[in-house]
Amino acid sequence: MSSSEGIRQATKEEVPEGTGSGSSNEVEHVPQHQGELVHQGVPTLDQGTFLQALEAILARYQPAAAPPLPPPPPLPPALRISVPKELKSLGAVEFKGEANEGPVEVDMWLNDVKIMLDSLHCSDDERLEGVVSLLRGQARIWWTNVTTRVPPDQIIWRFFLEAFQKKYIREQFITQMKHDFFNLIQGGKSVYNYECEFNKLARYASEMIPTERDICKKFIRGLRPRLKELLLAANLTTFQEVVNKAKDLEMAQNENFLIEQRRQSKRSGASSSFQSKRG
């Protein structure tokens, strides 16, 4: 036996039984212990430990959270309008309380001022300030005397209206306006003029016409008979519809009247010409 054959024989005898006749290059199998795997001698973490490590790395490179935004600055206080100045810009007329200013003119002045104040959307205190700024002469003297006899906390917008109406409009005048409204008829007036008178007097008799239907019935009742008959048949439901329809019917009646007049004029002209020729 040669020396090389002796070495191979010795090696073969040292391999334990049951290991098989695998080649000398085979890697010995090592079982897993506590979640560690061995692959070519490199340990590998299990999934839970790997995810924890990944989260820690990501957290390290995340940008810092931005600080909270400061609260917005408070809004500036609303600018207070000058009601007297605004009234003048709207063309409000001063009131002097003179003898030649009758109840109708006074009431129309007060109503105009109310409309302007409504358009300004001001408070009652501002309304009072605005209307007092328009008082001149005897009217201003009257209001100064009134305020000296009344506690300051009672000098409000409603108090001014009541005191002003008692002084310059009076209950007797209002009663007369209600009476005129109750007896109002169109007569020889156009529908437009009848409407104007109706609206002027209706402000003093609101309790007589509490609803839109009542306003329509009162207006139609005062029209001339033919217009009244046509409007009742139309069965309209709003006051403006009634007024517009009455104006349209009146215009049609006037046109028919003019056409008939022209026809009669032509007939009379033809008759006169015929008679002159015979003569």
C-alpha positions as CSV (number, residue, x, y, z in Angstrom):
1,M,0.0,0.0,0.0
2,S,1.3,3.4,-1.0
3,S,1.4,6.3,1.5
4,S,-1.4,8.2,-0.3
5,E,-3.7,5.2,-0.2
6,G,-3.1,4.9,3.5
7,I,-4.1,8.5,4.2
8,R,-7.4,8.1,2.2
9,Q,-8.2,4.9,4.2
10,A,-7.6,6.6,7.5
11,T,-9.9,9.5,6.6
12,K,-12.7,7.2,5.6
13,E,-12.5,5.3,8.8
14,E,-12.8,8.6,10.9
15,V,-16.3,9.5,9.3
16,P,-19.1,8.3,11.7
17,E,-21.7,5.9,10.4
18,G,-25.0,7.3,9.2
19,T,-23.5,10.5,7.7
20,G,-23.7,9.0,4.2
21,S,-21.1,9.2,1.6
22,G,-21.5,13.0,0.8
23,S,-18.5,14.8,-0.5
24,S,-16.1,16.5,1.8
25,N,-17.4,20.0,0.4
26,E,-20.9,19.6,2.1
27,V,-21.8,22.2,4.8
28,E,-22.9,20.8,8.1
29,H,-26.6,21.6,8.9
30,V,-27.1,23.8,12.0
31,P,-30.7,24.0,13.5
32,Q,-32.4,27.4,14.3
33,H,-32.2,28.7,17.8
34,Q,-34.3,31.7,19.2
35,G,-35.2,33.0,15.8
36,E,-31.7,33.3,14.4
37,L,-30.9,31.9,11.0
38,V,-27.4,31.1,9.9
39,H,-26.8,31.5,6.2
40,Q,-23.2,31.0,5.3
41,G,-22.3,32.1,8.8
42,V,-24.2,35.5,8.8
43,P,-26.9,35.9,11.5
44,T,-30.3,37.4,10.4
45,L,-32.9,39.3,12.6
46,D,-36.5,38.1,12.7
47,Q,-39.3,40.3,11.2
48,G,-40.5,42.0,14.4
49,T,-37.0,43.1,15.3
50,F,-36.3,44.2,11.8
51,L,-39.4,46.5,11.6
52,Q,-38.5,48.1,15.0
53,A,-35.1,48.9,13.7
54,L,-36.5,50.3,10.4
55,E,-38.9,52.6,12.3
56,A,-36.1,53.9,14.5
57,I,-34.0,54.7,11.4
58,L,-36.9,56.5,9.6
59,A,-37.7,58.5,12.8
60,R,-34.2,59.7,12.9
61,Y,-34.4,61.2,9.4
62,Q,-37.9,62.7,9.7
63,P,-38.0,66.5,9.7
64,A,-39.1,68.1,13.0
65,A,-42.8,69.0,13.3
66,A,-43.6,72.6,12.3
67,P,-44.6,74.9,15.2
68,P,-48.3,75.8,15.4
69,L,-49.4,78.9,13.5
70,P,-50.0,82.0,15.6
71,P,-53.7,83.1,15.9
72,P,-54.9,85.6,13.4
73,P,-54.8,89.2,14.5
74,P,-58.1,90.7,15.8
75,L,-60.3,92.4,13.3
76,P,-60.3,96.2,13.4
77,P,-63.4,97.8,15.0
78,A,-66.1,98.7,12.5
79,L,-66.0,102.3,11.4
80,R,-69.0,104.3,12.7
81,I,-70.7,106.3,10.1
82,S,-71.8,109.9,10.5
83,V,-75.5,109.8,10.0
84,P,-76.0,113.6,9.8
85,K,-73.3,113.7,7.1
86,E,-74.8,110.7,5.2
87,L,-78.3,112.3,5.3
88,K,-77.0,115.5,3.8
89,S,-75.2,113.5,1.0
90,L,-78.6,111.8,0.3
91,G,-80.2,115.2,-0.1
92,A,-82.2,115.4,3.2
93,V,-84.0,118.7,3.6
94,E,-83.9,120.7,6.8
95,F,-87.1,121.2,8.8
96,K,-87.8,124.6,10.4
97,G,-91.3,124.1,11.8
98,E,-92.7,127.3,10.3
99,A,-96.4,128.1,10.0
100,N,-96.5,127.7,6.2
101,E,-95.5,124.0,6.5
102,G,-98.8,122.2,6.8
103,P,-99.4,118.7,8.2
104,V,-99.2,117.1,4.7
105,E,-95.8,118.6,4.0
106,V,-94.5,117.8,7.5
107,D,-95.6,114.2,7.3
108,M,-94.0,113.8,3.8
109,W,-90.7,115.3,5.2
110,L,-90.7,112.9,8.1
111,N,-91.5,109.9,5.8
112,D,-88.7,110.9,3.4
113,V,-86.2,111.0,6.3
114,K,-87.3,107.6,7.5
115,I,-86.7,106.1,4.1
116,M,-83.2,107.6,4.0
117,L,-82.5,106.3,7.5
118,D,-83.7,102.8,6.5
119,S,-81.2,102.8,3.6
120,L,-78.4,103.6,6.0
121,H,-79.2,100.5,8.3
122,C,-78.4,102.5,11.4
123,S,-79.5,102.0,15.0
124,D,-82.3,103.9,16.7
125,D,-79.8,106.1,18.5
126,E,-78.2,107.0,15.2
127,R,-81.7,107.7,13.7
128,L,-82.4,110.1,16.5
129,E,-79.0,111.8,16.0
130,G,-79.7,112.1,12.3
131,V,-83.2,113.5,12.4
132,V,-82.3,116.0,15.1
133,S,-79.4,117.3,13.0
134,L,-82.0,118.4,10.4
135,L,-84.0,120.5,12.8
136,R,-83.6,124.3,12.4
137,G,-85.2,127.5,13.7
138,Q,-88.4,127.0,15.6
139,A,-88.2,123.2,15.3
140,R,-84.8,123.1,17.0
141,I,-86.1,125.4,19.8
142,W,-89.1,123.1,20.3
143,W,-86.9,120.0,20.6
144,T,-84.5,121.6,23.0
145,N,-87.3,122.6,25.3
146,V,-88.8,119.1,25.1
147,T,-85.4,117.4,26.1
148,T,-85.0,119.7,29.1
149,R,-88.2,118.3,30.6
150,V,-87.5,114.6,30.0
151,P,-84.9,112.3,31.6
152,P,-82.0,111.5,29.2
153,D,-82.8,107.8,29.2
154,Q,-86.2,108.5,27.8
155,I,-85.0,110.5,24.9
156,I,-85.1,107.8,22.3
157,W,-86.2,107.4,18.6
158,R,-89.7,106.3,19.4
159,F,-90.2,109.2,21.9
160,F,-89.1,111.7,19.2
161,L,-91.6,110.3,16.6
162,E,-94.5,110.5,19.1
163,A,-93.6,114.0,20.2
164,F,-93.0,115.3,16.7
165,Q,-96.3,113.9,15.4
166,K,-98.3,115.4,18.3
167,K,-96.6,118.8,17.7
168,Y,-96.6,119.1,13.9
169,I,-99.1,116.5,12.5
170,R,-101.7,116.2,15.2
171,E,-104.4,113.6,15.7
172,Q,-107.1,115.7,14.1
173,F,-105.2,115.8,10.8
174,I,-104.7,112.0,10.8
175,T,-108.4,111.5,11.5
176,Q,-109.2,113.7,8.5
177,M,-106.8,111.7,6.3
178,K,-108.6,108.5,7.3
179,H,-111.9,110.0,6.4
180,D,-110.6,111.2,3.0
181,F,-109.3,107.7,2.3
182,F,-112.5,106.0,3.2
183,N,-114.4,108.3,0.7
184,L,-111.8,108.3,-2.0
185,I,-113.0,107.6,-5.6
186,Q,-111.5,108.1,-9.0
187,G,-114.1,110.5,-10.4
188,G,-112.6,112.6,-13.2
189,K,-109.0,111.7,-12.2
190,S,-106.7,109.5,-14.3
191,V,-105.8,106.2,-12.9
192,Y,-102.3,107.5,-12.3
193,N,-103.6,110.5,-10.2
194,Y,-106.0,108.3,-8.4
195,E,-103.2,105.9,-7.5
196,C,-101.1,108.8,-6.2
197,E,-103.9,110.1,-4.0
198,F,-104.7,106.5,-2.8
199,N,-101.1,105.9,-1.8
200,K,-100.8,109.3,0.0
201,L,-103.9,108.6,2.1
202,A,-103.4,104.9,2.7
203,R,-100.5,105.6,5.1
204,Y,-102.9,107.1,7.6
205,A,-105.5,104.3,7.3
206,S,-103.4,101.1,7.5
207,E,-106.0,99.5,9.8
208,M,-108.6,99.7,7.0
209,I,-106.5,97.7,4.6
210,P,-104.5,95.2,6.7
211,T,-103.9,92.7,3.8
212,E,-103.0,92.8,0.1
213,R,-106.5,91.6,-0.7
214,D,-108.1,94.5,1.2
215,I,-105.9,97.0,-0.6
216,C,-107.0,95.6,-4.0
217,K,-110.6,95.7,-3.1
218,K,-110.5,99.3,-1.8
219,F,-108.6,100.5,-4.9
220,I,-111.0,98.7,-7.3
221,R,-114.1,100.0,-5.4
222,G,-113.1,103.6,-6.1
223,L,-112.6,103.2,-9.8
224,R,-115.1,104.3,-12.5
225,P,-117.8,101.7,-13.1
226,R,-116.5,100.3,-16.4
227,L,-112.9,99.9,-15.1
228,K,-114.3,98.4,-11.9
229,E,-116.3,95.8,-13.8
230,L,-113.3,94.7,-15.9
231,L,-111.0,94.5,-13.0
232,L,-113.3,92.5,-10.9
233,A,-113.6,90.0,-13.8
234,A,-109.8,89.8,-14.0
235,N,-109.5,88.4,-10.4
236,L,-106.0,89.8,-9.7
237,T,-104.3,89.1,-6.4
238,T,-101.7,91.9,-5.9
239,F,-102.1,95.6,-5.7
240,Q,-99.5,96.3,-8.4
241,E,-101.2,94.0,-10.8
242,V,-104.5,95.8,-10.2
243,V,-102.9,99.2,-10.8
244,N,-101.1,98.1,-13.9
245,K,-104.2,96.5,-15.3
246,A,-106.3,99.6,-14.6
247,K,-103.8,101.8,-16.5
248,D,-103.8,99.4,-19.5
249,L,-107.6,99.4,-19.6
250,E,-107.7,103.1,-19.3
251,M,-105.2,103.5,-22.1
252,A,-107.3,101.2,-24.3
253,Q,-110.4,103.1,-23.5
254,N,-108.8,106.4,-24.4
255,E,-107.5,105.0,-27.7
256,N,-111.0,103.7,-28.6
257,F,-112.5,107.0,-27.7
258,L,-110.0,108.9,-30.0
259,I,-110.7,106.5,-32.9
260,E,-114.5,107.0,-32.5
261,Q,-114.0,110.8,-32.4
262,R,-112.0,110.6,-35.7
263,R,-114.8,108.5,-37.3
264,Q,-117.4,111.0,-36.2
265,S,-115.3,113.9,-37.4
266,K,-114.9,112.3,-40.8
267,R,-118.7,111.5,-41.0
268,S,-119.6,115.1,-40.1
269,G,-117.0,116.5,-42.6
270,A,-118.4,114.3,-45.4
271,S,-121.9,115.3,-44.5
272,S,-121.1,119.0,-44.5
273,S,-119.3,118.6,-47.9
274,F,-122.2,116.8,-49.4
275,Q,-124.7,119.4,-48.2
276,S,-122.5,122.3,-49.6
277,K,-122.4,120.6,-53.0
278,R,-126.1,120.2,-53.1
279,G,-126.5,123.8,-52.2
